[in-house]
Amino acid sequence: MAYACTKTGDILEINLDKSIFKRVGPVKKLFSLGVTCIAMLLNGDIIVGCGDGTIAKIANKTMAIKEQSKVLGGVTSITLTGDGTYFFAGTSLCNIYWCDTQNLTPELRNTCHYESINHVTFPYGYSDVFATCSMNDIRVWHSRDRQELLRIQVPNVECHTISFMHDGKSIVSGWSDGQIRAFLPQSGKLLYVINNAHVHGATALTTTSDSGRVVSGGMEGEVRVWRIGRQTQTMETSLKEHRGRVYDIQVNSKNSQAISASADGSCIVWDLATFTRVMCLFEKTMFMQILYHPDEAQIITTGSDRKISYWDSFDGQQIRDIEASESEINALAFINNDYFLSGGADKMLMLWRYDEGFPYYKGEGHAGNINRIAVSPSKKFIVTVGSEGAIFFWSVPQELTAKTDK
């Protein structure tokens, strides 16, 4: 006998010896959104997974439903253990469940984002947890066991960017509906919302080291500075010189200047005391990320022109270009003064020596574009996130770790 699952929500039994259709099941019921996967138990009963998230056990003799349960997302695969007493079920929402074949009680074992991950960040000085954001949600993860600790869901909107406040008391996020939302990092409770912070979406933000201000960028190129109080959040200034989406914003260690990178081919350094432009960097590219060197004497940028550029942070003069990839580069991160990382559409994580401009290590693993890179505050490991919804952990080479410890 062979059993075939169909998009109409039933199961066909076929006699292989005579090549004829025998019967259809389950009796008097069709499964919603079709039967997507199937597995047979040792006693002949059938386990089916359905597009609406239903997992059911069908009796072999009567084709009636014996047990059923529900999981999040359409069931895409079922794999039985060797003795047939348990099975794993994977779903379209990137959840993996562990179920017993007797009662079909699902237990969530692993989960991840089911859409492109836009950002990843660590709290200041703490490597045990990190946060990621994607469509509909923000998730906080434990670095050691790779398990999800907290999920913050906002339906039908996409989170573009996140940052921990320097004091660790809130997670600040920018969303596609133009709101800036802050959440408590332990409970996920909404702390405050800045309504209509940016038209068509808040796409970049960062926080100052005194936890008193948030600097954000929007889809239409505006850069805004917000004063965060205990009960109020007020806009100090709105700066509009970019003509395209702001992809990244960084603040220097003294909180005196911020620098924004935009799709219009410009990076602008802003004075956070006078709220005026200090200088502007131009290039024929869509700037995707910008970083201060740890000593803040230089700035590095990257973007759609596949280059990594070094700039003098005092006068804005370009120092050098590195042809870093055959595809556009989306992300940069410093490990220390001597080494930094890059990643992008070539799906490779590359480790560079800053002074030489030479790649010492290459890491392969992502199936999609690398969107962002975060180095743990301990400098022991690296986290990258991609457009395929994957989170990758990478070990920092030992010789770099030894230099960092010194």
Helices and strands as residue ranges (DSSP letters): E 2-5, E 11-15, E 20-25, E 35-40, E 46-50, E 54-58, E 65-70, E 75-80, E 86-91, E 95-100, E 106-111, E 119-121, E 129-133, E 135-142, E 148-164, E 171-175, E 180-183, E 190-194, E 202-207, E 213-218, E 222-228, E 233-240, E 246-251, E 257-262, E 266-271, E 276-282, E 287-292, E 298-303, E 307-312, E 318-323, E 329-334, E 339-344, E 348-353, E 358-364, E 370-375, E 381-386, E 391-395, H 398-405
